């Protein structure tokens, strides 16, 4: 068959747009499409609020504000040094000690507190042995103050924990809503003593 025998289609008018609103639709479908459009507009306007996490830990909040709080390299107007800065092309010296951050020490201390055997009163020797199980660098382990952790168990809360180990549940997820004048959020806690009504 040839093209002349078959014929060709002619486009007599421009193609319709992809909008389905003006097609033969029931009122219900039109209303549903309109509602979807309104929801999309609302979601676009409030995109930042939608993407907020439902729970924020103190570490996440601190990390959020770190760029604002970082004052290293910030020069106050009028107190800055001259603009003539020399560029340093020295290679970095990796043989120096690694810098240990407070976050690393905090995470390692948290892991140590999780691993402490509370079936008997902790001692400096038992804490030292437990510290070896903590998965972190030796530099971080050296920064953990075991005597302060041991002193914690001499406090009223530490004594309460040791006296009620049957009711102690570690790392039980819970959150507490607390309203503040200018912000709202959730607080998390690592230790929960089942018999107590408050921490």
NUROVO-170081 format. One record per residue: x, y, z negated of N, C-alpha, C, O in turn. Coordinates in steps of 0.05 Angstrom, whole numbers. Atoms other than C-alpha are relative to their C-alpha. Example, Ala and Ser with C-alpha at 12.3 -4.5 7.8 and 13.67 -1.06 7.14 Angstrom:
2
+--------+--------+--------+--------+--------+--------+--------+--------+--------+--------+--------+--------+
:    n_x :    n_y :    n_z :   ca_x :   ca_y :   ca_z :    c_x :    c_y :    c_z :    o_x :    o_y :    o_z :
+--------+--------+--------+--------+--------+--------+--------+--------+--------+--------+--------+--------+
:     18 :    -24 :      0 :    246 :    -90 :   -156 :     18 :     24 :      0 :     39 :     24 :    -13 :
:    -16 :    -24 :      1 :    273 :    -21 :   -143 :    -15 :     22 :    -14 :     -5 :     44 :    -18 :
+--------+--------+--------+--------+--------+--------+--------+--------+--------+--------+--------+--------+
# end
This chain:
199
+--------+--------+--------+--------+--------+--------+--------+--------+--------+--------+--------+--------+
:    n_x :    n_y :    n_z :   ca_x :   ca_y :   ca_z :    c_x :    c_y :    c_z :    o_x :    o_y :    o_z :
+--------+--------+--------+--------+--------+--------+--------+--------+--------+--------+--------+--------+
:     17 :    -24 :      0 :      0 :      0 :      0 :     18 :     25 :      0 :     39 :     26 :    -12 :
:    -15 :    -25 :     -2 :     23 :     69 :     15 :    -13 :     21 :    -17 :    -35 :     17 :    -27 :
:     10 :    -22 :     16 :     15 :    134 :    -22 :    -25 :     11 :     12 :    -43 :     20 :     -3 :
:     23 :    -12 :    -13 :    -35 :    158 :     30 :    -25 :    -18 :     -5 :    -47 :     -7 :     -9 :
:     23 :     18 :      5 :    -79 :     96 :     19 :     -9 :      1 :    -29 :    -33 :      0 :    -34 :
:      8 :     -1 :     28 :    -77 :    100 :    -56 :    -10 :     28 :     -8 :    -31 :     30 :    -21 :
:      8 :    -27 :      8 :    -81 :    175 :    -63 :     17 :     10 :    -23 :     31 :     -6 :    -36 :
:    -15 :    -11 :     22 :    -50 :    221 :   -114 :    -19 :     16 :    -18 :    -39 :     28 :     -9 :
:     16 :    -16 :     19 :    -79 :    254 :   -176 :     10 :     28 :      1 :     33 :     34 :      4 :
:     -7 :    -28 :      0 :    -81 :    328 :   -176 :     -8 :     12 :    -27 :    -29 :      6 :    -38 :
:      5 :    -14 :     26 :    -77 :    370 :   -240 :    -13 :     26 :      7 :      0 :     46 :     13 :
:     14 :    -25 :     -8 :   -131 :    422 :   -228 :     -1 :     21 :    -22 :     -5 :     44 :    -16 :
:      0 :    -20 :     22 :   -127 :    454 :   -297 :     23 :     -8 :    -19 :     31 :    -31 :    -20 :
:    -22 :      7 :     19 :    -73 :    458 :   -351 :    -10 :    -20 :    -21 :    -34 :    -21 :    -27 :
:      7 :     20 :     20 :    -71 :    402 :   -401 :    -10 :     13 :    -26 :     -1 :     35 :    -33 :
:     10 :    -11 :     25 :   -109 :    412 :   -466 :     22 :     -2 :    -21 :     40 :    -19 :    -20 :
:    -20 :      1 :     21 :    -68 :    427 :   -528 :     -7 :    -24 :    -18 :    -29 :    -36 :    -16 :
:      4 :     25 :     16 :    -61 :    371 :   -580 :    -18 :      5 :    -24 :    -23 :    -14 :    -39 :
:     18 :     -6 :     22 :   -108 :    405 :   -629 :    -26 :    -16 :      4 :    -37 :    -16 :     25 :
:     24 :     17 :     -1 :   -166 :    359 :   -645 :    -25 :     15 :    -11 :    -46 :      3 :    -12 :
:     22 :    -15 :     13 :   -209 :    413 :   -677 :    -24 :      5 :     18 :    -47 :      2 :      9 :
:     22 :     -7 :    -18 :   -249 :    432 :   -616 :    -12 :    -24 :     15 :    -32 :    -21 :     30 :
:     11 :     24 :    -13 :   -261 :    360 :   -591 :    -26 :     -6 :    -13 :    -33 :      4 :    -34 :
:     26 :      8 :     11 :   -328 :    328 :   -602 :      4 :    -15 :    -26 :     11 :    -39 :    -26 :
:     -4 :     12 :     26 :   -323 :    314 :   -676 :    -23 :      6 :    -18 :    -37 :     26 :    -14 :
:     21 :     -5 :     20 :   -371 :    308 :   -732 :      9 :     22 :    -19 :     33 :     28 :    -20 :
:     -7 :    -21 :     19 :   -374 :    362 :   -784 :     18 :    -10 :    -22 :     35 :      4 :    -32 :
:    -17 :     12 :     21 :   -343 :    314 :   -834 :     29 :      0 :      8 :     47 :      6 :     -8 :
:    -28 :      1 :    -10 :   -281 :    305 :   -792 :     12 :     28 :      1 :     35 :     32 :     -6 :
:    -10 :    -28 :     -1 :   -275 :    380 :   -780 :      7 :     10 :    -28 :     28 :     22 :    -32 :
:     -5 :     -8 :     27 :   -280 :    392 :   -855 :     25 :    -13 :    -11 :     42 :     -1 :    -25 :
:    -24 :     15 :      9 :   -228 :    338 :   -869 :     25 :     12 :     12 :     45 :     15 :     -2 :
:    -23 :    -12 :    -13 :   -180 :    368 :   -818 :      6 :     27 :    -12 :     30 :     34 :    -16 :
:     -4 :    -26 :     12 :   -190 :    437 :   -848 :     12 :     -2 :    -28 :     29 :     13 :    -35 :
:    -11 :      5 :     27 :   -177 :    410 :   -918 :     29 :     -8 :      1 :     45 :      1 :    -15 :
:    -28 :      9 :     -4 :   -113 :    376 :   -894 :     18 :     24 :      6 :     40 :     26 :     -4 :
:    -16 :    -24 :     -7 :    -90 :    442 :   -864 :      4 :     17 :    -25 :     26 :     28 :    -28 :
:     -2 :    -16 :     24 :   -104 :    478 :   -930 :     20 :    -12 :    -20 :     35 :      2 :    -32 :
:    -19 :     14 :     18 :    -66 :    425 :   -970 :     28 :      4 :     10 :     46 :      9 :     -6 :
:    -26 :     -4 :    -11 :     -7 :    432 :   -923 :     11 :     28 :     -5 :     34 :     32 :    -12 :
:     -8 :    -27 :      6 :     -6 :    507 :   -931 :      7 :      3 :    -30 :     27 :     16 :    -36 :
:     -5 :     -1 :     29 :    -11 :    500 :  -1007 :     27 :    -13 :     -7 :     42 :     -2 :    -22 :
:    -26 :     14 :      5 :     46 :    449 :  -1008 :     24 :     15 :     10 :     45 :     15 :     -3 :
:    -22 :    -16 :    -11 :     89 :    494 :   -965 :      6 :     23 :    -19 :     29 :     29 :    -24 :
:     -4 :    -23 :     18 :     78 :    553 :  -1012 :     12 :     -8 :    -26 :     28 :      7 :    -38 :
:     -9 :      9 :     26 :     93 :    512 :  -1074 :     21 :    -23 :      2 :     22 :    -40 :    -16 :
:    -20 :     21 :     -4 :    149 :    468 :  -1047 :     20 :     -3 :    -23 :     26 :    -25 :    -31 :
:    -19 :      1 :     22 :    197 :    487 :  -1103 :    -11 :    -14 :    -25 :      2 :    -30 :    -38 :
:     13 :     12 :     23 :    148 :    466 :  -1157 :     -5 :    -30 :      4 :     -3 :    -46 :    -15 :
:      5 :     28 :     -6 :    132 :    400 :  -1122 :     26 :    -16 :     -4 :     25 :    -39 :    -13 :
:    -25 :     15 :      1 :    205 :    381 :  -1120 :     14 :      0 :    -27 :     35 :    -12 :    -30 :
:    -11 :      1 :     27 :    218 :    393 :  -1194 :     -3 :    -28 :    -12 :    -23 :    -41 :     -8 :
:      3 :     26 :     13 :    232 :    329 :  -1233 :    -19 :      2 :    -23 :    -23 :     23 :    -35 :
:     20 :      0 :     21 :    180 :    308 :  -1283 :     14 :      0 :    -28 :      2 :     10 :    -47 :
:    -15 :      0 :     25 :    233 :    298 :  -1337 :     28 :     12 :      6 :     41 :      4 :     25 :
:    -27 :    -11 :     -3 :    297 :    339 :  -1345 :     15 :     -5 :    -26 :      6 :      3 :    -47 :
:    -17 :      5 :     24 :    352 :    317 :  -1392 :     16 :     25 :     -5 :     19 :     42 :     13 :
:    -17 :    -23 :      6 :    395 :    368 :  -1428 :     24 :      2 :     19 :     32 :     24 :     26 :
:    -23 :      0 :    -18 :    453 :    347 :  -1383 :     -7 :     11 :     27 :      8 :     26 :     39 :
:      9 :    -10 :    -26 :    413 :    362 :  -1320 :     -4 :     30 :     -2 :      3 :     45 :     17 :
:      5 :    -28 :      3 :    393 :    430 :  -1347 :     27 :     15 :     -1 :     30 :     36 :     11 :
:    -26 :    -12 :      2 :    465 :    446 :  -1365 :     14 :      1 :     27 :     25 :     21 :     34 :
:    -12 :      1 :    -27 :    489 :    424 :  -1296 :    -12 :     21 :     18 :      1 :     33 :     35 :
:     14 :    -20 :    -16 :    436 :    470 :  -1265 :     12 :     28 :     -5 :     14 :     44 :     14 :
:     -9 :    -27 :      8 :    463 :    531 :  -1303 :     31 :      3 :      2 :     41 :     25 :     -2 :
:    -29 :     -2 :     -1 :    538 :    515 :  -1295 :     10 :     20 :     20 :     28 :     36 :     14 :
:    -10 :    -20 :    -19 :    546 :    557 :  -1231 :     -3 :     28 :    -11 :     14 :     46 :     -5 :
:      5 :    -27 :     10 :    517 :    617 :  -1267 :     19 :      6 :    -24 :     29 :     28 :    -27 :
:    -16 :     -4 :     24 :    557 :    606 :  -1331 :     30 :     -1 :      5 :     46 :      7 :    -12 :
:    -28 :      3 :     -6 :    623 :    593 :  -1296 :     12 :     27 :      5 :      6 :     40 :     25 :
:    -12 :    -27 :     -2 :    664 :    656 :  -1307 :     29 :     -1 :      9 :     42 :     20 :     11 :
:    -27 :      2 :    -10 :    731 :    629 :  -1283 :      3 :     13 :     27 :    -13 :      8 :     45 :
:     -5 :    -13 :    -25 :    757 :    672 :  -1227 :    -18 :     25 :      5 :    -16 :     37 :     26 :
:     18 :    -23 :     -3 :    704 :    727 :  -1237 :     15 :     24 :    -10 :     25 :     25 :    -32 :
:    -13 :    -25 :      7 :    732 :    796 :  -1238 :    -21 :     21 :     -5 :    -39 :     25 :     11 :
:     19 :    -21 :      6 :    695 :    852 :  -1272 :      8 :     25 :     15 :     32 :     31 :     17 :
:     -5 :    -23 :    -17 :    689 :    915 :  -1229 :     17 :     20 :    -16 :     11 :     26 :    -39 :
:    -17 :    -20 :     12 :    744 :    965 :  -1245 :     22 :    -12 :    -17 :     41 :      2 :    -24 :
:    -21 :     13 :     16 :    786 :    914 :  -1284 :     16 :    -20 :     17 :     34 :    -33 :      7 :
:    -13 :     20 :    -17 :    808 :    872 :  -1225 :     29 :      8 :      6 :     36 :     32 :      5 :
:    -28 :     -5 :     -7 :    880 :    865 :  -1205 :      1 :      9 :     30 :    -19 :      9 :     43 :
:     -3 :     -9 :    -27 :    907 :    890 :  -1139 :     -6 :    -23 :     19 :     -5 :    -47 :     12 :
:      8 :     19 :    -20 :    886 :    855 :  -1075 :     23 :    -15 :     11 :     19 :    -36 :     25 :
:    -23 :     14 :    -11 :    957 :    835 :  -1058 :      5 :    -26 :    -14 :     20 :    -28 :    -33 :
:     -3 :     26 :     12 :    952 :    762 :  -1074 :     17 :    -17 :     18 :     13 :    -17 :     43 :
:    -17 :     17 :    -16 :   1004 :    713 :  -1051 :    -13 :    -27 :      2 :    -24 :    -38 :    -18 :
:     12 :     26 :     -5 :    980 :    648 :  -1021 :     21 :    -21 :     -9 :     45 :    -19 :     -2 :
:    -17 :     20 :     10 :   1009 :    587 :  -1055 :     -3 :    -26 :     17 :    -25 :    -37 :     19 :
:      1 :     24 :    -17 :   1027 :    529 :  -1009 :     13 :    -24 :    -14 :     21 :    -44 :     -1 :
:    -11 :     22 :     14 :   1055 :    484 :  -1064 :    -18 :    -24 :      0 :    -43 :    -21 :     -1 :
:     16 :     24 :      1 :   1032 :    412 :  -1063 :     -9 :     -5 :    -29 :      5 :      2 :    -48 :
:      9 :      5 :     27 :    990 :    391 :  -1123 :     17 :    -21 :    -13 :     26 :    -40 :     -1 :
:    -16 :     19 :     15 :   1026 :    354 :  -1178 :    -19 :    -19 :    -14 :    -32 :    -12 :    -34 :
:     18 :     20 :     11 :    987 :    291 :  -1193 :     12 :    -16 :    -23 :     -1 :    -33 :    -35 :
:    -13 :     14 :     22 :   1037 :    267 :  -1245 :     -8 :     12 :    -27 :     -3 :     -1 :    -48 :
:      8 :    -12 :     25 :   1008 :    314 :  -1297 :    -24 :    -15 :    -11 :    -37 :    -30 :      3 :
:     23 :     13 :     13 :    956 :    290 :  -1347 :    -26 :      9 :     12 :    -29 :     32 :     21 :
:     26 :     -7 :    -10 :    885 :    288 :  -1324 :    -15 :     17 :    -21 :    -11 :     13 :    -45 :
:     15 :    -18 :     18 :    840 :    341 :  -1354 :    -26 :    -15 :     -8 :    -41 :    -24 :      9 :
:     23 :     13 :     11 :    786 :    311 :  -1399 :    -22 :     21 :     -5 :    -17 :     41 :    -19 :
:     21 :    -19 :      4 :    719 :    346 :  -1397 :    -17 :     -8 :    -24 :    -17 :    -30 :    -33 :
:     18 :      5 :     22 :    669 :    353 :  -1453 :    -22 :    -20 :      7 :    -31 :    -36 :     -9 :
:     20 :     18 :     -9 :    618 :    315 :  -1411 :     10 :    -29 :     -1 :     -5 :    -47 :     -9 :
:    -12 :     27 :      1 :    665 :    255 :  -1406 :      2 :    -10 :    -29 :     -5 :    -33 :    -35 :
:     -2 :      8 :     28 :    677 :    255 :  -1481 :    -28 :     -6 :    -11 :    -31 :    -26 :    -26 :
:     28 :      4 :      9 :    602 :    261 :  -1494 :    -11 :    -26 :     10 :    -24 :    -41 :     -5 :
:     10 :     26 :    -11 :    585 :    203 :  -1448 :     13 :    -24 :    -13 :      0 :    -43 :    -19 :
:    -15 :     22 :     13 :    639 :    159 :  -1478 :     -9 :     -3 :    -29 :    -12 :    -26 :    -39 :
:      9 :      1 :     28 :    616 :    177 :  -1549 :    -28 :    -13 :     -1 :    -35 :    -28 :    -19 :
:     27 :     12 :     -2 :    544 :    160 :  -1529 :      2 :    -30 :      4 :    -12 :    -45 :     -9 :
:     -4 :     29 :     -5 :    567 :     92 :  -1502 :     10 :    -13 :    -26 :      1 :    -36 :    -32 :
:    -10 :     12 :     25 :    606 :     80 :  -1567 :    -22 :     -3 :    -20 :    -24 :    -24 :    -33 :
:     23 :      1 :     19 :    544 :     96 :  -1609 :    -19 :    -23 :      7 :    -31 :    -35 :    -10 :
:     17 :     22 :     -9 :    505 :     45 :  -1567 :     12 :    -27 :     -8 :     -3 :    -45 :    -14 :
:    -14 :     26 :      4 :    557 :     -9 :  -1579 :      5 :     -6 :    -30 :     12 :    -29 :    -37 :
:     -7 :      5 :     28 :    567 :      0 :  -1655 :    -18 :    -21 :    -12 :    -43 :    -21 :     -9 :
:     15 :     21 :     14 :    546 :    -62 :  -1694 :     -9 :     11 :    -27 :      7 :     17 :    -45 :
:     11 :    -12 :     24 :    499 :    -36 :  -1748 :     -9 :    -21 :    -20 :    -22 :    -15 :    -40 :
:      7 :     21 :     19 :    489 :   -104 :  -1782 :     17 :      3 :    -25 :      9 :     -8 :    -46 :
:    -17 :     -5 :     24 :    545 :    -82 :  -1829 :      9 :     29 :      2 :      9 :     41 :     24 :
:     -8 :    -28 :      0 :    571 :    -14 :  -1849 :     25 :      4 :     17 :     45 :    -11 :     14 :
:    -23 :     -4 :    -18 :    619 :     13 :  -1795 :     24 :      9 :    -16 :     22 :     25 :    -35 :
:    -26 :     -8 :     11 :    692 :     21 :  -1814 :     17 :     12 :     22 :     10 :      9 :     46 :
:    -18 :    -11 :    -20 :    749 :     56 :  -1779 :     10 :    -22 :     18 :     13 :    -18 :     42 :
:    -11 :     23 :    -15 :    776 :    -12 :  -1758 :    -22 :    -10 :     20 :    -15 :    -16 :     43 :
:     21 :     10 :    -18 :    708 :    -35 :  -1729 :     -6 :     20 :     22 :    -12 :     12 :     44 :
:      4 :    -21 :    -21 :    699 :     32 :  -1693 :     23 :     -1 :     21 :     18 :      2 :     45 :
:    -23 :      1 :    -18 :    769 :     26 :  -1663 :     -3 :    -24 :     18 :      3 :    -23 :     42 :
:      4 :     24 :    -16 :    753 :    -45 :  -1639 :    -23 :      4 :     20 :    -21 :     -4 :     43 :
:     23 :     -5 :    -18 :    686 :    -23 :  -1610 :      8 :     20 :     22 :     -1 :     18 :     44 :
:     -9 :    -21 :    -19 :    720 :     37 :  -1576 :     15 :    -13 :     24 :     14 :     -3 :     46 :
:    -14 :     14 :    -22 :    762 :    -13 :  -1535 :    -19 :    -10 :     21 :    -11 :    -14 :     44 :
:     20 :     10 :    -19 :    698 :    -38 :  -1503 :    -13 :     22 :     17 :    -25 :     16 :     38 :
:     12 :    -22 :    -15 :    677 :     31 :  -1479 :     15 :      3 :     27 :     39 :      4 :     28 :
:    -12 :      0 :    -27 :    688 :     36 :  -1404 :      6 :     29 :      8 :    -11 :     43 :     20 :
:     -9 :    -27 :     -8 :    727 :    101 :  -1395 :     30 :     -1 :      0 :     43 :    -21 :     -6 :
:    -30 :     -1 :     -2 :    799 :    124 :  -1386 :     12 :      2 :    -28 :     -2 :     12 :    -47 :
:    -13 :     -3 :     26 :    849 :    121 :  -1443 :      1 :     29 :    -10 :      0 :     34 :    -34 :
:     -1 :    -28 :      8 :    854 :    197 :  -1442 :    -26 :      9 :    -14 :    -25 :     24 :    -33 :
:     26 :     -7 :     12 :    780 :    202 :  -1458 :     -3 :    -14 :    -27 :    -13 :     -2 :    -46 :
:      2 :     15 :     26 :    784 :    148 :  -1512 :     16 :     15 :    -22 :      7 :     16 :    -45 :
:    -17 :    -14 :     20 :    840 :    188 :  -1546 :    -14 :     25 :    -11 :     -8 :     33 :    -33 :
:     14 :    -25 :      8 :    794 :    249 :  -1550 :    -24 :     -5 :    -19 :    -34 :     14 :    -31 :
:     23 :      6 :     16 :    738 :    213 :  -1587 :      8 :      0 :    -30 :     27 :    -15 :    -37 :
:     -7 :     -3 :     28 :    740 :    231 :  -1661 :    -16 :    -21 :    -16 :    -39 :    -17 :    -24 :
:     13 :     22 :     14 :    725 :    166 :  -1697 :     -7 :      7 :    -29 :    -26 :     -3 :    -40 :
:      6 :     -7 :     28 :    729 :    197 :  -1766 :    -26 :     16 :     -3 :    -40 :     13 :    -23 :
:     25 :    -15 :      1 :    671 :    244 :  -1749 :    -24 :    -19 :      4 :    -45 :    -16 :     -9 :
:     22 :     20 :     -3 :    629 :    185 :  -1725 :     -4 :    -16 :    -25 :    -26 :    -21 :    -33 :
:      2 :     14 :     26 :    646 :    148 :  -1789 :    -13 :     18 :    -21 :    -29 :      8 :    -37 :
:     12 :    -18 :     19 :    627 :    210 :  -1829 :    -30 :      3 :      5 :    -45 :      9 :    -14 :
:     28 :     -2 :     -6 :    560 :    211 :  -1793 :    -16 :    -20 :    -17 :    -38 :    -14 :    -26 :
:     14 :     20 :     15 :    541 :    147 :  -1829 :      0 :      5 :    -30 :    -13 :     -9 :    -45 :
:      2 :     -9 :     28 :    553 :    182 :  -1896 :    -21 :     21 :     -4 :    -28 :     27 :    -27 :
:     22 :    -20 :      2 :    499 :    234 :  -1880 :    -26 :    -14 :     -7 :    -28 :    -39 :     -6 :
:     26 :     11 :      7 :    427 :    225 :  -1901 :    -12 :    -16 :     24 :    -24 :    -37 :     20 :
:     11 :     14 :    -23 :    406 :    206 :  -1830 :     16 :    -26 :      5 :      4 :    -47 :     11 :
:    -16 :     24 :     -3 :    464 :    157 :  -1824 :     -7 :    -21 :    -20 :     -8 :    -45 :    -13 :
:      8 :     19 :     21 :    445 :    125 :  -1890 :    -27 :    -12 :      6 :    -32 :    -36 :      2 :
:     27 :     10 :     -7 :    373 :    120 :  -1868 :      1 :    -20 :     23 :    -13 :    -40 :     22 :
:     -3 :     19 :    -23 :    394 :     86 :  -1803 :     11 :    -27 :    -10 :      0 :    -48 :     -3 :
:    -12 :     24 :     10 :    438 :     36 :  -1840 :    -19 :    -16 :    -18 :    -19 :    -40 :    -18 :
:     19 :     13 :     18 :    383 :     21 :  -1891 :    -23 :    -12 :     15 :    -37 :    -30 :      4 :
:     23 :     10 :    -14 :    331 :      8 :  -1838 :      6 :    -11 :     28 :     -7 :     -4 :     47 :
:     -9 :     11 :    -26 :    367 :    -29 :  -1782 :    -21 :    -18 :     13 :    -22 :    -21 :     37 :
:     22 :     17 :    -11 :    306 :    -75 :  -1774 :    -20 :     16 :     16 :    -33 :      6 :     34 :
:     19 :    -18 :    -14 :    266 :    -15 :  -1750 :     14 :     18 :     21 :      1 :     36 :     31 :
:    -15 :    -17 :    -18 :    320 :     15 :  -1706 :     -1 :    -11 :     28 :      6 :    -34 :     33 :
:      0 :      8 :    -28 :    310 :     13 :  -1631 :     17 :     20 :     15 :     11 :     44 :     16 :
:    -18 :    -18 :    -14 :    365 :     42 :  -1589 :    -10 :      4 :     29 :    -20 :    -14 :     41 :
:      6 :     -7 :    -28 :    353 :     77 :  -1523 :    -28 :     -7 :      8 :    -33 :    -17 :     30 :
:     28 :      4 :     -7 :    278 :     71 :  -1525 :    -10 :     25 :     15 :     -9 :     47 :      3 :
:      8 :    -24 :    -14 :    252 :    117 :  -1471 :    -26 :     12 :    -11 :    -46 :     -1 :    -15 :
:     23 :    -15 :      8 :    204 :    170 :  -1495 :      5 :     29 :      6 :     28 :     37 :     10 :
:     -3 :    -29 :     -5 :    191 :    243 :  -1482 :    -19 :     14 :    -18 :    -40 :      4 :    -26 :
:     16 :    -16 :     18 :    163 :    298 :  -1524 :     -4 :     27 :     14 :     15 :     41 :     21 :
:      6 :    -25 :    -13 :    128 :    358 :  -1494 :      2 :     22 :    -22 :     -8 :     19 :    -44 :
:     -4 :    -22 :     19 :    148 :    423 :  -1528 :     -4 :     26 :     15 :     11 :     31 :     34 :
:      5 :    -26 :    -13 :    121 :    491 :  -1508 :     17 :     21 :    -12 :     20 :     23 :    -36 :
:    -15 :    -22 :      8 :    165 :    551 :  -1511 :    -12 :     25 :     12 :    -26 :     23 :     32 :
:     13 :    -24 :    -11 :    146 :    624 :  -1499 :      6 :      4 :     30 :    -12 :     12 :     45 :
:     -7 :     -7 :    -27 :    183 :    629 :  -1433 :      5 :    -24 :     18 :      7 :    -22 :     42 :
:     -5 :     24 :    -17 :    194 :    557 :  -1410 :    -13 :    -24 :    -14 :    -19 :    -24 :    -38 :
:     10 :     25 :     11 :    167 :    488 :  -1419 :     17 :    -23 :     10 :     28 :    -21 :     32 :
:    -17 :     22 :     -9 :    202 :    422 :  -1415 :     -4 :    -24 :    -18 :    -21 :    -24 :    -35 :
:      2 :     24 :     16 :    214 :    354 :  -1446 :     27 :     -5 :    -12 :     48 :      1 :      0 :
:    -24 :      7 :     14 :    265 :    333 :  -1497 :      3 :    -30 :     -1 :    -17 :    -44 :     -4 :
:     -4 :     28 :      2 :    296 :    264 :  -1498 :     18 :     -6 :    -24 :     33 :     11 :    -33 :
:    -16 :      7 :     23 :    328 :    227 :  -1556 :     10 :    -29 :      4 :     -3 :    -45 :     18 :
:    -13 :     26 :     -4 :    374 :    167 :  -1559 :     -7 :    -20 :    -23 :     -7 :    -44 :    -18 :
:      5 :     17 :     24 :    357 :    140 :  -1629 :    -29 :      3 :     -9 :    -39 :     26 :     -9 :
:     27 :     -2 :     10 :    288 :    123 :  -1655 :     -2 :    -19 :    -24 :      5 :    -43 :    -21 :
:      3 :     16 :     24 :    275 :     97 :  -1725 :    -30 :     -5 :     -4 :    -45 :     13 :    -11 :
:     28 :      7 :     -2 :    208 :     60 :  -1721 :    -17 :      8 :    -24 :    -41 :     15 :    -20 :
:     17 :     -6 :     24 :    184 :     74 :  -1793 :     -4 :     29 :     -4 :    -24 :     37 :    -17 :
:      2 :    -29 :      6 :    196 :    148 :  -1793 :    -20 :     13 :     19 :    -23 :      5 :     42 :
:     19 :    -14 :    -17 :    143 :    195 :  -1766 :     14 :     22 :     15 :      4 :     30 :     36 :
:    -15 :    -21 :    -14 :    194 :    249 :  -1747 :     29 :     -8 :      0 :     38 :    -24 :    -17 :
:    -29 :      5 :     -1 :    267 :    249 :  -1728 :     14 :     24 :    -12 :     39 :     25 :    -13 :
+--------+--------+--------+--------+--------+--------+--------+--------+--------+--------+--------+--------+
# end
